[in-house]
Amino acid sequence: MFEKKTKYPIGIDIQERQIIAVQLQAYRRGIAIKGLTNTEIDANWQSDDPAGSMDALLPPLKRIAKDKSFGGKRVVLHIPSQHLVSFPIRFKTAGADNLEEAIVQESTPYLPFPVEEAIIDYPSLESVASGDTREYKAVMIAVHRDLVDNYVTLLKQVGLAVEAVDFQVCSLIRLHHHLRGEASGPTILCHLGMTQTLLVIVSRNSILAQRYVPTGLQFLLDKIADNLALSQGKNSAKVMLQKYGLAYQDQPQAEPGAQDQNGETSRLQRVIYQILGPQLEELLYELHKIIGYVRSEAPNTVFENMYVYGPGVLIRKLDDYLAKQLSIPTQLLNPLHTMEISNNGILVDPSEGGPLAMAAGLAMRKVAWL
């Protein structure tokens, strides 16, 4: 009889403007990054109309399929988050035999397409009452079946076999469990992406709430580049976020008539802070909303920590800013500050690890095959 071996597939995270692929391997006493690539998508790609622009994904996917740092052709996949429908449900059912039927019935009104055409999953399902009639609450995620089939077919064209389609919220939690362990109490996870931000509140094995917010690092970079008329555009704006970010919040007030010994630095810190402030207000508003929702369900909820992942971790002092605004201890987590790279051929600046978070969490989903 053959013994099944558990291996790590290639995690492919298709975002709005880029595709990030990561593969892991068992290494020493843990796991390490074996393969890694980040490739831009052609400007003609329209992620909100994938059927009409799928061809733009072929060149970057072909580069991934030919990349020698990856082993095998088996893949776990993220499709762009804007294709997903997410919602909470609460329902009662007489017994476990009726559970799936009740989930489908309760989910149907939330779907923008017929339920027969939907792929539905629940990354969190929790029993909240006991007795003859059990009550459940769940976080649901749905996507149109044809859309998933289109992506699977596309990867097949370049020689890659999709073993599973996973959801961003699952990958983020999986990565967080690897880096920080399971949360014992309510904890906020924030993936500050390029154009989408994912907010999740978890407690032990449950998802208390999650939501996508249409804001991200790209909007901040564009604002800085436009306001300061930077000749290098996004690259110069990125350097300023890393160097100055939100550091101005820590500057002591100067005495009247006192000379600023670091005049230019102080001026740039103030300017960047003033540009970022209004843009981050939307993120803070959404954080207050999701926190308010959880506290409406459980009024005495105390949040242990907040962890920020994704491209946004490059913003200097973002953790201090959020901790001060929300009164919740906050940390910025970059996977490359913790995870090892086992392939000497991969040359990457550890400070650039933020964007790899989702792909790394996705790549941690093991697939068993002969």
URRA-V449531 format. One line per field, one symbol per residue. phi: phi as a letter, one per 30 degrees, with the letter a starting at -180 (. if undefined). psi: psi as a letter, one per 30 degrees, with the letter a starting at -180 (. if undefined). A space follows every 10 residues. Layout:
phi: ???
psi: ???
This chain:
phi: .dcdccbcdd dccdcdbabc bbbcadahca bbdcbaabbd cedddcddbd dcbeeddded dddddcdddc cibdbcbcce dddccbacbb acbdaddcdd dddddddedd ddbeddcccc bbdbbbdcab kdcdcbbbcc bbbdeddddd dddddddcjc cddacccedd dddddddddb idddbebccb cdddbbcccb cbahcccdaa acbdbadedd dddddddchd dchedddddd dddchcdddc dddddeiddd dbeddddddd ddddddeddd edddeddddd dddddddbec dcddabbcbj edddddiddd dddddchbeb bccceddbdd cdcdddcbde dcdeddeddd ddddddbcad
psi: kkkkkklklk jjjjaeflkk kkkllkkcgb llkekkkjkk kkffkjffie efgefffeee eeeeefjffk kagkkkkklk fffkkklklk lklflffgee eeeeeffeff kglkffgkkk ljfkkkkgll aejkklklkk kllkeeeeee eeeeeeeggk jjekklkeee eeeeeeeeef lkkflkkkkj jjaefkkkkk kljcgkjell kkkilaeeee eeeeeeeghk egbeeeeeee eeeebgffff kkkkkkfkkj fheeeeeeee eeeeeeeeef eeeeeeeeee eeeeffejfg kkkelkkkla ffffjkgeee eeeeefhkkk kkkjeffekl jfjffjjkkf fgfeffeeee eeffjkkkl.
